[in-house]
Amino acid sequence: MSKLLKFTIILLTVFIYKAKAEFINPTSVSENVETVVESSKSMKDLEEFLSKSDEMILEVKLKEEKEILLKSKRKEIEKYLENGKNILPIIVKTLVEHNLPKELAFIPIIESHYINGLKSPKGAAGIWQLMPETARNLGLVVNKEVDERLDPLKSTIAAVKYLKKLYSIFGDWKLVLASYNAGHNKVIVKTSYHGNTFSSIKKYLPKQTQNYVLKFLATVEVAMMIMEEKKLHKNEPSFEVVKVKGGYSLDKVASLIYIPKEKLITLNPHFLKKRIPDDGNEYNLYIPKGYGKLAEALLNDMS
């Protein structure tokens, strides 16, 4: 290779590197970085917009569901509230005492229609439709003689404990409702992958759970409106609660206080054998209003 050719190649190489150095200057680099940052901000804005859009869609669906309930399900909801007129005041009082939203008192509208003796094919029971193991973990007695899921007061206290536990996990009432329906482990998994709001995990939940949350929110609005119209919030329980330890049949208690045994049995479905077991535990005995003190005095005399 001639000296002239080598010299020409060296000049060309120097020119190319100089051109690159002029092209990739600090100003260009700065502008490129700013573009990337702006794109990042845009993505965050988009995510926030999509999240808000999901909430807006939920609000629209909630309005639609409410209109459906008012148009075709109002009579049914009125009937369910009538079923619950004796226990609703106790549920609301218990929720307020535990600093929980009183609207949660309407969960049984969906779960059981406030039918205390209701049992599901999957094994849930009572107005809160608690499963046996969940109930035992919450301190209720569930065995062959007694099922305290059917005790409206004790089961309500257990449900309140469960709802408080769920809220301590999620900090969001829509997620609490989803957990109450689908199970908290399932919701924990979904939130760990898809975000910690109901809107972000909704499409990954079972269809039943998606509908459950929406249906509950709409039901609350309709139920509160009906209660206000009919002044149902002024109802008082038609029973009294006496704390008892065992050894008595419901037949015997009914004869002592001169009430029909069928009425006492209906008020106390949690005593599966129609008697209060003598196992050392203290149980709630539900007595028609006005007979509580008499029952307490007579049973204390017999113990």
Residue pairs with C-beta under 8 A, 6 or more apart in sequence:
51 197
51 199
51 200
54 199
54 200
54 202
55 199
58 198
58 199
58 202
58 214
61 214
62 214
62 217
62 218
65 214
65 215
65 217
65 218
66 218
66 221
66 222
68 218
69 77
69 218
69 219
69 222
70 222
73 222
74 222
74 226
77 109
77 219
77 222
77 223
77 226
78 226
78 230
79 113
80 109
80 113
80 114
81 88
81 109
81 114
81 223
81 226
81 227
81 230
81 232
83 113
83 114
83 115
84 91
84 108
84 109
84 114
84 127
85 232
85 235
86 235
86 237
86 238
86 239
87 114
87 116
87 127
87 152
87 156
87 237
88 105
88 114
88 232
88 235
89 233
89 235
89 236
89 237
90 152
90 153
90 156
90 237
91 105
91 108
91 156
92 102
92 105
92 233
94 156
94 157
94 160
95 101
95 102
95 104
95 105
95 160
96 102
98 160
98 164
100 160
100 163
100 164
100 167
101 173
103 220
103 224
104 163
106 216
106 219
106 220
106 223
106 224
107 128
107 159
107 177
107 180
107 216
108 114
108 127
108 128
108 129
109 219
109 223
110 212
110 215
110 216
110 219
111 124
111 127
111 128
111 129
112 118
112 126
112 127
112 128
112 129
114 127
115 127
116 126
116 127
116 150
116 152
116 269
117 150
117 269
118 125
118 126
118 127
118 129
119 125
120 129
122 131
123 131
123 132
124 130
124 131
125 132
125 147
125 149
125 150
126 147
126 149
126 150
126 151
126 152
126 155
127 152
127 155
127 156
128 149
128 155
128 156
128 158
128 159
130 138
130 140
130 149
130 155
130 158
130 159
130 162
132 142
132 149
134 162
135 142
135 148
135 149
135 155
135 158
136 142
138 158
138 159
138 161
138 162
139 158
139 161
140 148
140 149
140 151
140 154
140 155
140 158
141 147
141 148
141 281
141 283
142 148
142 149
144 272
144 273
145 271
145 272
145 273
145 275
145 277
145 279
146 270
146 271
146 272
146 277
146 281
146 283
147 270
147 272
148 154
148 155
148 158
148 270
148 283
149 155
149 158
149 270
150 269
150 270
151 270
151 283
151 284
152 286
153 241
153 284
154 270
154 284
162 180
163 176
163 180
166 175
166 176
166 179
166 180
166 184
167 173
167 176
169 179
169 184
169 188
170 176
170 179
170 187
170 191
170 196
172 196
172 197
172 198
174 197
174 198
174 213
174 217
175 187
175 191
175 196
175 197
175 198
175 201
177 212
177 213
177 216
178 187
178 198
178 201
178 205
178 209
178 212
178 213
179 186
179 187
181 208
181 209
181 212
181 213
182 205
182 206
182 208
182 209
186 205
187 201
187 205
190 201
190 204
190 205
191 200
191 201
193 204
194 200
194 201
194 204
195 201
198 213
202 210
203 210
226 232
227 233
237 289
238 288
238 289
239 267
239 286
239 287
239 288
239 289
240 286
240 287
240 288
240 289
240 290
240 291
240 292
241 284
241 285
241 286
241 287
241 292
242 284
242 285
242 287
242 292
242 295
242 296
242 299
243 282
243 283
243 284
243 285
244 276
244 282
244 283
244 284
244 285
244 299
245 276
245 278
245 280
245 281
245 282
245 283
245 303
246 275
246 276
246 277
246 278
246 279
246 280
246 281
246 283
247 276
247 278
247 303
248 275
248 276
248 299
248 302
249 274
249 275
249 276
250 261
250 264
250 265
250 268
250 271
250 274
250 275
250 276
251 261
251 274
253 264
253 285
253 295
253 299
254 260
254 261
254 263
254 264
255 261
256 295
256 298
256 299
257 287
257 291
257 294
257 295
257 298
259 287
259 288
259 291
263 288
264 286
264 287
264 288
265 274
267 286
267 287
267 288
268 285
268 286
270 283
270 284
271 277
271 283
276 283
276 285
277 283
285 295
285 299
287 295
